[in-house]
């Protein structure tokens, strides 16, 4: 019985590792994102379509805007509390020092 349990545990572990290896996302490198003009209107449309402000705005920020994207909201789940990060353009506390590759990898991974 112990032999079957050990074999099953090893098999499941190997299959889980294989599944992770096959399905893991590949990160972007600087050459993967072609040079293009910044389209702020498109970014605003994506921001609103994704309802980013619903989680990333400061808890005391107005629903009617302008949004203050300092993060800090807490999402309580069965796995614990997730504290929403600051996605403001602030270089010290937000994502102001990120480049496009950093942002793309954060959205992907």
N, CA, C and O atoms as a GROMACS GRO file, in nm:
protein
  436
    1UNK      N    1   0.082  -0.119   0.000
    1UNK     CA    2   0.000   0.000   0.000
    1UNK      C    3   0.087   0.126   0.000
    1UNK      O    4   0.058   0.222  -0.071
    2UNK      N    5   0.196   0.125   0.082
    2UNK     CA    6   0.286   0.239   0.085
    2UNK      C    7   0.354   0.259  -0.050
    2UNK      O    8   0.380   0.371  -0.092
    3UNK      N    9   0.382   0.148  -0.116
    3UNK     CA   10   0.446   0.153  -0.246
    3UNK      C   11   0.356   0.222  -0.348
    3UNK      O   12   0.402   0.303  -0.428
    4UNK      N   13   0.229   0.190  -0.347
    4UNK     CA   14   0.132   0.251  -0.439
    4UNK      C   15   0.117   0.400  -0.408
    4UNK      O   16   0.111   0.483  -0.499
    5UNK      N   17   0.111   0.433  -0.283
    5UNK     CA   18   0.098   0.574  -0.243
    5UNK      C   19   0.221   0.653  -0.285
    5UNK      O   20   0.209   0.765  -0.334
    6UNK      N   21   0.338   0.597  -0.266
    6UNK     CA   22   0.463   0.664  -0.307
    6UNK      C   23   0.468   0.682  -0.458
    6UNK      O   24   0.504   0.789  -0.507
    7UNK      N   25   0.433   0.579  -0.531
    7UNK     CA   26   0.432   0.586  -0.677
    7UNK      C   27   0.334   0.691  -0.725
    7UNK      O   28   0.364   0.770  -0.814
    8UNK      N   29   0.215   0.692  -0.665
    8UNK     CA   30   0.113   0.790  -0.702
    8UNK      C   31   0.162   0.933  -0.673
    8UNK      O   32   0.145   1.022  -0.756
    9UNK      N   33   0.221   0.954  -0.558
    9UNK     CA   34   0.272   1.086  -0.521
    9UNK      C   35   0.380   1.132  -0.618
    9UNK      O   36   0.380   1.248  -0.662
   10UNK      N   37   0.472   1.044  -0.651
   10UNK     CA   38   0.579   1.078  -0.745
   10UNK      C   39   0.522   1.107  -0.884
   10UNK      O   40   0.563   1.203  -0.949
   11UNK      N   41   0.429   1.026  -0.929
   11UNK     CA   42   0.368   1.046  -1.061
   11UNK      C   43   0.294   1.179  -1.068
   11UNK      O   44   0.309   1.254  -1.164
   12UNK      N   45   0.214   1.207  -0.967
   12UNK     CA   46   0.139   1.333  -0.964
   12UNK      C   47   0.235   1.452  -0.960
   12UNK      O   48   0.212   1.553  -1.026
   13UNK      N   49   0.342   1.441  -0.883
   13UNK     CA   50   0.440   1.549  -0.874
   13UNK      C   51   0.508   1.573  -1.008
   13UNK      O   52   0.524   1.688  -1.050
   14UNK      N   53   0.548   1.467  -1.075
   14UNK     CA   54   0.613   1.481  -1.206
   14UNK      C   55   0.516   1.539  -1.308
   14UNK      O   56   0.554   1.626  -1.386
   15UNK      N   57   0.391   1.494  -1.308
   15UNK     CA   58   0.292   1.548  -1.401
   15UNK      C   59   0.262   1.695  -1.373
   15UNK      O   60   0.246   1.774  -1.466
   16UNK      N   61   0.256   1.734  -1.246
   16UNK     CA   62   0.233   1.874  -1.211
   16UNK      C   63   0.349   1.961  -1.257
   16UNK      O   64   0.328   2.070  -1.310
   17UNK      N   65   0.470   1.913  -1.237
   17UNK     CA   66   0.588   1.987  -1.282
   17UNK      C   67   0.591   1.998  -1.434
   17UNK      O   68   0.623   2.104  -1.488
   18UNK      N   69   0.557   1.893  -1.503
   18UNK     CA   70   0.552   1.895  -1.649
   18UNK      C   71   0.443   1.992  -1.697
   18UNK      O   72   0.467   2.068  -1.790
   19UNK      N   73   0.328   1.989  -1.634
   19UNK     CA   74   0.219   2.081  -1.671
   19UNK      C   75   0.264   2.226  -1.651
   19UNK      O   76   0.239   2.310  -1.737
   20UNK      N   77   0.328   2.255  -1.539
   20UNK     CA   78   0.377   2.391  -1.514
   20UNK      C   79   0.478   2.431  -1.621
   20UNK      O   80   0.471   2.542  -1.674
   21UNK      N   81   0.571   2.343  -1.653
   21UNK     CA   82   0.675   2.374  -1.751
   21UNK      C   83   0.615   2.403  -1.888
   21UNK      O   84   0.658   2.496  -1.956
   22UNK      N   85   0.516   2.325  -1.929
   22UNK     CA   86   0.455   2.343  -2.061
   22UNK      C   87   0.370   2.469  -2.066
   22UNK      O   88   0.367   2.536  -2.170
   23UNK      N   89   0.301   2.504  -1.959
   23UNK     CA   90   0.205   2.615  -1.962
   23UNK      C   91   0.257   2.746  -1.905
   23UNK      O   92   0.184   2.846  -1.905
   24UNK      N   93   0.381   2.750  -1.855
   24UNK     CA   94   0.431   2.874  -1.795
   24UNK      C   95   0.440   2.982  -1.902
   24UNK      O   96   0.478   2.954  -2.016
   25UNK      N   97   0.407   3.106  -1.867
   25UNK     CA   98   0.417   3.215  -1.965
   25UNK      C   99   0.563   3.253  -1.987
   25UNK      O  100   0.644   3.252  -1.894
   26UNK      N  101   0.594   3.287  -2.108
   26UNK     CA  102   0.727   3.336  -2.142
   26UNK      C  103   0.728   3.487  -2.121
   26UNK      O  104   0.633   3.555  -2.160
   27UNK      N  105   0.832   3.539  -2.061
   27UNK     CA  106   0.838   3.683  -2.041
   27UNK      C  107   0.889   3.752  -2.167
   27UNK      O  108   0.956   3.691  -2.251
   28UNK      N  109   0.855   3.880  -2.177
   28UNK     CA  110   0.899   3.960  -2.290
   28UNK      C  111   1.042   4.008  -2.269
   28UNK      O  112   1.086   4.024  -2.155
   29UNK      N  113   1.112   4.030  -2.378
   29UNK     CA  114   1.243   4.094  -2.373
   29UNK      C  115   1.233   4.223  -2.454
   29UNK      O  116   1.137   4.239  -2.530
   30UNK      N  117   1.328   4.315  -2.440
   30UNK     CA  118   1.318   4.444  -2.509
   30UNK      C  119   1.294   4.434  -2.659
   30UNK      O  120   1.227   4.522  -2.714
   31UNK      N  121   1.344   4.334  -2.727
   31UNK     CA  122   1.324   4.322  -2.871
   31UNK      C  123   1.186   4.273  -2.911
   31UNK      O  124   1.152   4.277  -3.029
   32UNK      N  125   1.107   4.228  -2.816
   32UNK     CA  126   0.975   4.172  -2.846
   32UNK      C  127   0.868   4.277  -2.869
   32UNK      O  128   0.764   4.248  -2.929
   33UNK      N  129   0.892   4.398  -2.823
   33UNK     CA  130   0.791   4.504  -2.834
   33UNK      C  131   0.840   4.605  -2.938
   33UNK      O  132   0.939   4.674  -2.914
   34UNK      N  133   0.773   4.614  -3.052
   34UNK     CA  134   0.818   4.704  -3.156
   34UNK      C  135   0.802   4.851  -3.114
   34UNK      O  136   0.714   4.885  -3.036
   35UNK      N  137   0.890   4.935  -3.168
   35UNK     CA  138   0.880   5.078  -3.141
   35UNK      C  139   0.751   5.132  -3.202
   35UNK      O  140   0.714   5.096  -3.314
   36UNK      N  141   0.684   5.217  -3.129
   36UNK     CA  142   0.559   5.275  -3.177
   36UNK      C  143   0.533   5.406  -3.103
   36UNK      O  144   0.592   5.433  -2.999
   37UNK      N  145   0.445   5.484  -3.158
   37UNK     CA  146   0.407   5.608  -3.093
   37UNK      C  147   0.315   5.576  -2.975
   37UNK      O  148   0.234   5.484  -2.981
   38UNK      N  149   0.328   5.653  -2.870
   38UNK     CA  150   0.242   5.634  -2.753
   38UNK      C  151   0.100   5.679  -2.788
   38UNK      O  152   0.081   5.787  -2.842
   39UNK      N  153   0.003   5.595  -2.756
   39UNK     CA  154  -0.137   5.625  -2.784
   39UNK      C  155  -0.210   5.635  -2.650
   39UNK      O  156  -0.264   5.536  -2.600
   40UNK      N  157  -0.212   5.755  -2.594
   40UNK     CA  158  -0.274   5.773  -2.462
   40UNK      C  159  -0.423   5.744  -2.463
   40UNK      O  160  -0.478   5.695  -2.364
   41UNK      N  161  -0.490   5.774  -2.573
   41UNK     CA  162  -0.635   5.748  -2.582
   41UNK      C  163  -0.661   5.597  -2.573
   41UNK      O  164  -0.752   5.553  -2.503
   42UNK      N  165  -0.580   5.518  -2.643
   42UNK     CA  166  -0.595   5.373  -2.637
   42UNK      C  167  -0.568   5.322  -2.495
   42UNK      O  168  -0.639   5.235  -2.445
   43UNK      N  169  -0.465   5.378  -2.430
   43UNK     CA  170  -0.435   5.340  -2.293
   43UNK      C  171  -0.551   5.371  -2.199
   43UNK      O  172  -0.584   5.292  -2.112
   44UNK      N  173  -0.612   5.489  -2.218
   44UNK     CA  174  -0.727   5.527  -2.136
   44UNK      C  175  -0.844   5.432  -2.161
   44UNK      O  176  -0.913   5.392  -2.068
   45UNK      N  177  -0.866   5.398  -2.288
   45UNK     CA  178  -0.975   5.304  -2.321
   45UNK      C  179  -0.952   5.169  -2.255
   45UNK      O  180  -1.045   5.110  -2.199
   46UNK      N  181  -0.828   5.118  -2.260
   46UNK     CA  182  -0.797   4.990  -2.196
   46UNK      C  183  -0.812   4.998  -2.045
   46UNK      O  184  -0.861   4.905  -1.981
   47UNK      N  185  -0.769   5.110  -1.989
   47UNK     CA  186  -0.781   5.132  -1.845
   47UNK      C  187  -0.927   5.124  -1.800
   47UNK      O  188  -0.959   5.060  -1.700
   48UNK      N  189  -1.014   5.190  -1.875
   48UNK     CA  190  -1.157   5.190  -1.839
   48UNK      C  191  -1.224   5.057  -1.872
   48UNK      O  192  -1.310   5.010  -1.796
   49UNK      N  193  -1.186   4.995  -1.984
   49UNK     CA  194  -1.246   4.866  -2.021
   49UNK      C  195  -1.207   4.758  -1.920
   49UNK      O  196  -1.287   4.669  -1.890
   50UNK      N  197  -1.086   4.766  -1.869
   50UNK     CA  198  -1.040   4.668  -1.770
   50UNK      C  199  -1.084   4.699  -1.629
   50UNK      O  200  -1.057   4.622  -1.537
   51UNK      N  201  -1.152   4.812  -1.610
   51UNK     CA  202  -1.199   4.856  -1.478
   51UNK      C  203  -1.084   4.858  -1.377
   51UNK      O  204  -1.101   4.818  -1.262
   52UNK      N  205  -0.967   4.906  -1.421
   52UNK     CA  206  -0.849   4.908  -1.336
   52UNK      C  207  -0.870   4.990  -1.209
   52UNK      O  208  -0.821   4.954  -1.102
   53UNK      N  209  -0.943   5.100  -1.221
   53UNK     CA  210  -0.964   5.187  -1.106
   53UNK      C  211  -1.045   5.120  -0.996
   53UNK      O  212  -1.036   5.158  -0.880
   54UNK      N  213  -1.124   5.020  -1.031
   54UNK     CA  214  -1.207   4.955  -0.929
   54UNK      C  215  -1.123   4.894  -0.818
   54UNK      O  216  -1.169   4.884  -0.704
   55UNK      N  217  -1.002   4.853  -0.848
   55UNK     CA  218  -0.915   4.796  -0.746
   55UNK      C  219  -0.797   4.887  -0.712
   55UNK      O  220  -0.758   4.897  -0.596
   56UNK      N  221  -0.741   4.954  -0.812
   56UNK     CA  222  -0.615   5.025  -0.793
   56UNK      C  223  -0.629   5.167  -0.739
   56UNK      O  224  -0.529   5.227  -0.701
   57UNK      N  225  -0.749   5.222  -0.735
   57UNK     CA  226  -0.762   5.359  -0.682
   57UNK      C  227  -0.748   5.355  -0.530
   57UNK      O  228  -0.774   5.254  -0.464
   58UNK      N  229  -0.706   5.469  -0.477
   58UNK     CA  230  -0.696   5.480  -0.331
   58UNK      C  231  -0.834   5.459  -0.270
   58UNK      O  232  -0.934   5.501  -0.329
   59UNK      N  233  -0.842   5.397  -0.155
   59UNK     CA  234  -0.973   5.372  -0.094
   59UNK      C  235  -1.055   5.500  -0.074
   59UNK      O  236  -1.178   5.496  -0.081
   60UNK      N  237  -0.989   5.612  -0.050
   60UNK     CA  238  -1.062   5.736  -0.027
   60UNK      C  239  -1.088   5.816  -0.155
   60UNK      O  240  -1.146   5.924  -0.149
   61UNK      N  241  -1.045   5.764  -0.271
   61UNK     CA  242  -1.061   5.834  -0.399
   61UNK      C  243  -1.206   5.829  -0.445
   61UNK      O  244  -1.276   5.730  -0.422
   62UNK      N  245  -1.251   5.935  -0.509
   62UNK     CA  246  -1.388   5.947  -0.555
   62UNK      C  247  -1.415   5.852  -0.672
   62UNK      O  248  -1.330   5.834  -0.759
   63UNK      N  249  -1.534   5.792  -0.675
   63UNK     CA  250  -1.575   5.706  -0.786
   63UNK      C  251  -1.592   5.788  -0.913
   63UNK      O  252  -1.572   5.735  -1.023
   64UNK      N  253  -1.627   5.916  -0.900
   64UNK     CA  254  -1.651   5.997  -1.018
   64UNK      C  255  -1.522   6.052  -1.077
   64UNK      O  256  -1.526   6.110  -1.186
   65UNK      N  257  -1.410   6.038  -1.010
   65UNK     CA  258  -1.281   6.079  -1.064
   65UNK      C  259  -1.245   6.220  -1.023
   65UNK      O  260  -1.332   6.289  -0.970
   66UNK      N  261  -1.127   6.267  -1.044
   66UNK     CA  262  -1.022   6.186  -1.105
   66UNK      C  263  -0.973   6.079  -1.008
   66UNK      O  264  -0.971   6.098  -0.887
   67UNK      N  265  -0.934   5.969  -1.064
   67UNK     CA  266  -0.888   5.858  -0.981
   67UNK      C  267  -0.747   5.885  -0.930
   67UNK      O  268  -0.662   5.936  -1.003
   68UNK      N  269  -0.724   5.852  -0.807
   68UNK     CA  270  -0.590   5.856  -0.750
   68UNK      C  271  -0.547   5.710  -0.736
   68UNK      O  272  -0.601   5.637  -0.653
   69UNK      N  273  -0.451   5.671  -0.815
   69UNK     CA  274  -0.416   5.529  -0.828
   69UNK      C  275  -0.304   5.488  -0.734
   69UNK      O  276  -0.201   5.439  -0.778
   70UNK      N  277  -0.324   5.508  -0.607
   70UNK     CA  278  -0.222   5.472  -0.510
   70UNK      C  279  -0.233   5.332  -0.457
   70UNK      O  280  -0.151   5.290  -0.375
   71UNK      N  281  -0.333   5.256  -0.501
   71UNK     CA  282  -0.350   5.120  -0.451
   71UNK      C  283  -0.392   5.121  -0.305
   71UNK      O  284  -0.450   5.218  -0.257
   72UNK      N  285  -0.363   5.014  -0.237
   72UNK     CA  286  -0.393   5.006  -0.095
   72UNK      C  287  -0.522   4.934  -0.061
   72UNK      O  288  -0.542   4.897   0.055
   73UNK      N  289  -0.609   4.912  -0.158
   73UNK     CA  290  -0.731   4.837  -0.129
   73UNK      C  291  -0.694   4.694  -0.092
   73UNK      O  292  -0.592   4.642  -0.136
   74UNK      N  293  -0.776   4.633  -0.011
   74UNK     CA  294  -0.753   4.495   0.029
   74UNK      C  295  -0.864   4.407  -0.028
   74UNK      O  296  -0.983   4.438  -0.016
   75UNK      N  297  -0.823   4.298  -0.090
   75UNK     CA  298  -0.918   4.201  -0.142
   75UNK      C  299  -0.903   4.076  -0.056
   75UNK      O  300  -0.797   4.013  -0.054
   76UNK      N  301  -1.008   4.041   0.015
   76UNK     CA  302  -1.005   3.926   0.105
   76UNK      C  303  -1.048   3.801   0.027
   76UNK      O  304  -1.156   3.797  -0.032
   77UNK      N  305  -0.962   3.701   0.026
   77UNK     CA  306  -0.990   3.577  -0.044
   77UNK      C  307  -0.973   3.460   0.052
   77UNK      O  308  -0.931   3.477   0.166
   78UNK      N  309  -1.005   3.341   0.004
   78UNK     CA  310  -0.984   3.220   0.083
   78UNK      C  311  -0.836   3.192   0.105
   78UNK      O  312  -0.798   3.116   0.195
   79UNK      N  313  -0.750   3.255   0.023
   79UNK     CA  314  -0.605   3.233   0.031
   79UNK      C  315  -0.535   3.339   0.114
   79UNK      O  316  -0.414   3.333   0.133
   80UNK      N  317  -0.610   3.435   0.163
   80UNK     CA  318  -0.551   3.543   0.241
   80UNK      C  319  -0.592   3.678   0.186
   80UNK      O  320  -0.685   3.689   0.106
   81UNK      N  321  -0.523   3.782   0.231
   81UNK     CA  322  -0.556   3.918   0.191
   81UNK      C  323  -0.457   3.962   0.084
   81UNK      O  324  -0.336   3.953   0.102
   82UNK      N  325  -0.511   4.010  -0.028
   82UNK     CA  326  -0.429   4.065  -0.136
   82UNK      C  327  -0.436   4.216  -0.128
   82UNK      O  328  -0.545   4.274  -0.134
   83UNK      N  329  -0.322   4.281  -0.114
   83UNK     CA  330  -0.316   4.427  -0.111
   83UNK      C  331  -0.283   4.477  -0.251
   83UNK      O  332  -0.177   4.446  -0.306
   84UNK      N  333  -0.374   4.554  -0.307
   84UNK     CA  334  -0.362   4.600  -0.445
   84UNK      C  335  -0.246   4.698  -0.457
   84UNK      O  336  -0.236   4.792  -0.378
   85UNK      N  337  -0.158   4.678  -0.557
   85UNK     CA  338  -0.041   4.765  -0.571
   85UNK      C  339  -0.075   4.903  -0.628
   85UNK      O  340  -0.181   4.925  -0.686
   86UNK      N  341   0.020   4.994  -0.610
   86UNK     CA  342   0.011   5.130  -0.660
   86UNK      C  343   0.053   5.129  -0.807
   86UNK      O  344   0.166   5.093  -0.838
   87UNK      N  345  -0.039   5.169  -0.898
   87UNK     CA  346  -0.003   5.176  -1.040
   87UNK      C  347   0.002   5.321  -1.087
   87UNK      O  348  -0.014   5.348  -1.206
   88UNK      N  349   0.023   5.412  -0.995
   88UNK     CA  350   0.036   5.553  -1.034
   88UNK      C  351   0.170   5.573  -1.104
   88UNK      O  352   0.259   5.488  -1.094
   89UNK      N  353   0.185   5.685  -1.176
   89UNK     CA  354   0.312   5.711  -1.243
   89UNK      C  355   0.421   5.764  -1.150
   89UNK      O  356   0.526   5.808  -1.197
   90UNK      N  357   0.397   5.761  -1.020
   90UNK     CA  358   0.497   5.810  -0.925
   90UNK      C  359   0.622   5.722  -0.932
   90UNK      O  360   0.612   5.600  -0.921
   91UNK      N  361   0.741   5.784  -0.951
   91UNK     CA  362   0.862   5.704  -0.963
   91UNK      C  363   0.909   5.640  -0.832
   91UNK      O  364   0.987   5.544  -0.836
   92UNK      N  365   0.865   5.691  -0.717
   92UNK     CA  366   0.909   5.635  -0.589
   92UNK      C  367   0.816   5.529  -0.534
   92UNK      O  368   0.863   5.430  -0.477
   93UNK      N  369   0.686   5.547  -0.550
   93UNK     CA  370   0.592   5.453  -0.490
   93UNK      C  371   0.507   5.379  -0.593
   93UNK      O  372   0.438   5.282  -0.558
   94UNK      N  373   0.510   5.422  -0.718
   94UNK     CA  374   0.428   5.360  -0.822
   94UNK      C  375   0.512   5.290  -0.927
   94UNK      O  376   0.616   5.232  -0.898
   95UNK      N  377   0.464   5.298  -1.050
   95UNK     CA  378   0.532   5.232  -1.161
   95UNK      C  379   0.596   5.333  -1.256
   95UNK      O  380   0.618   5.303  -1.374
   96UNK      N  381   0.626   5.451  -1.206
   96UNK     CA  382   0.680   5.558  -1.288
   96UNK      C  383   0.815   5.531  -1.350
   96UNK      O  384   0.851   5.599  -1.447
   97UNK      N  385   0.890   5.437  -1.300
   97UNK     CA  386   1.021   5.406  -1.358
   97UNK      C  387   1.016   5.285  -1.451
   97UNK      O  388   1.118   5.246  -1.507
   98UNK      N  389   0.898   5.226  -1.468
   98UNK     CA  390   0.886   5.109  -1.553
   98UNK      C  391   0.892   5.149  -1.700
   98UNK      O  392   0.852   5.259  -1.738
   99UNK      N  393   0.943   5.058  -1.783
   99UNK     CA  394   0.934   5.076  -1.928
   99UNK      C  395   0.825   4.982  -1.981
   99UNK      O  396   0.760   4.911  -1.904
  100UNK      N  397   0.806   4.983  -2.112
  100UNK     CA  398   0.698   4.901  -2.170
  100UNK      C  399   0.718   4.752  -2.144
  100UNK      O  400   0.621   4.679  -2.124
  101UNK      N  401   0.842   4.706  -2.145
  101UNK     CA  402   0.869   4.564  -2.123
  101UNK      C  403   0.833   4.527  -1.979
  101UNK      O  404   0.774   4.421  -1.955
  102UNK      N  405   0.869   4.612  -1.883
  102UNK     CA  406   0.833   4.587  -1.742
  102UNK      C  407   0.682   4.575  -1.727
  102UNK      O  408   0.632   4.484  -1.662
  103UNK      N  409   0.610   4.669  -1.789
  103UNK     CA  410   0.464   4.670  -1.778
  103UNK      C  411   0.404   4.546  -1.846
  103UNK      O  412   0.315   4.482  -1.790
  104UNK      N  413   0.452   4.513  -1.966
  104UNK     CA  414   0.400   4.396  -2.038
  104UNK      C  415   0.423   4.268  -1.958
  104UNK      O  416   0.335   4.183  -1.950
  105UNK      N  417   0.540   4.254  -1.898
  105UNK     CA  418   0.568   4.135  -1.816
  105UNK      C  419   0.480   4.131  -1.692
  105UNK      O  420   0.435   4.024  -1.652
  106UNK      N  421   0.454   4.246  -1.630
  106UNK     CA  422   0.368   4.248  -1.513
  106UNK      C  423   0.225   4.207  -1.550
  106UNK      O  424   0.158   4.138  -1.473
  107UNK      N  425   0.179   4.249  -1.666
  107UNK     CA  426   0.044   4.212  -1.709
  107UNK      C  427   0.037   4.065  -1.750
  107UNK      O  428  -0.066   4.000  -1.733
  108UNK      N  429   0.147   4.012  -1.803
  108UNK     CA  430   0.150   3.874  -1.849
  108UNK      C  431   0.167   3.777  -1.733
  108UNK      O  432   0.097   3.676  -1.725
  109UNK      N  433   0.259   3.807  -1.645
  109UNK     CA  434   0.292   3.715  -1.539
  109UNK      C  435   0.209   3.746  -1.419
  109UNK      O  436   0.221   3.679  -1.316
   0.00000   0.00000   0.00000
